[in-house]
Amino acid sequence: MIYKDAINSASQTERGDDSWTEFSDSFHASVGRLGEMVNDVSEMRENCRDEWCDAAECLLGEATTAAFAVSEPHWALSEDSRKLKDLKKRIHDLHGSKH
């Protein structure tokens, strides 16, 4: 390997690390926002009145779409996988609960 290739390799490794950090941070933030949405739906359903019910169902639909569209990478941390699975279970339970 020549010097120029070594620099390019180090640069690529740094870019890869930066990309992974950005992806991981975004993944954590997304799971956090989904958790907030699920909490909002739960709270709205407790006080369900006409337009609140409609809003809760709309929010639940958005949370469902977002949570089940997440393409979890095989190298994700087990903590991340657990959080996403827990959210999906909570969403599933909300779909099954009565208003």
N, C-alpha and C positions, 0 to 999 in steps of 0.2 A: 504494500500500500504506500502510495506516495503522500507527501505532506498535504497537498491540496485535497486529496480524497479523505484524509483524516479530519481535516477542518470541516469539509462538507458532511461527513458522518456525524461529527459532534454537533454541528448545526442542526442536522435532521433529528438527532436524538433530542436536542433541546426543544425543537418545534413540536415533536411528538409528545414530550412531557407537558409542554404548555397546552397543547390541544387536549390532552387527557385531563389536565387540571380544570380547564374551562368546561369540558363536558361534564366532569364529575360535579363541579359547582352548580352547573345548570340542572343536572339531574336531582341533586339535593333540593334545590330551590323549587323545582317542579313538583316533587313529591310533597314538599311542605305546603305549597299552594293547593294541591289536591286535598291534603288533609284539612286545610282551612275550609275548602268548599264542602267537604263531607260534614264537617262540624256545623257549618251554616245550614245545610239541608236538615240536619238533625234538629237544630234549634227552631228552624222555621216550621217544621212539621209539628212541633209541640204546640205552637200557636197558630195552627192552620185555620185560616179563614180565606174564603174565596180567592182573592188575588194572591194571597200569601201561598196558598196551595199550588196555584199555577206557577208562581215564581220558584217554589221549592222543586217542583217536578222538572222545570226547565233547567235549574241548576244541577239537579241530580243527573239529568241527561247529559249535560256538558261534562260533569265529573266522570261519568261512566265512559263516555267517548275518550276523554283524555287519559284516564287510568289504563284502559284496556288497549290504547294505541301505543303506549310506551313500549319501545323495543329495548328491552333490558339486555345489555351486553353480557356475554358469558363470563367476563372478568369482573363484573360488578361485585362490590363488597357484599358479604352475606348480610350485613346490617341493612344495606340499601334494598336488597332483595326482600328481606323480611318486612321492611316498611311498606314496600309496594304491595306485597301480598296481603298485609294487614289492611291496607287501604282498599284493595279490591274486595276483600271479604266484607268490610264495613259497607261498601257500596252495594254489594250483593244483598246483604242483610237489609239495607234500606229499601231496596226494591221489593223485598218480601214482606216488609212491615206494613201494617195498616196505618192509614193517615189518621 
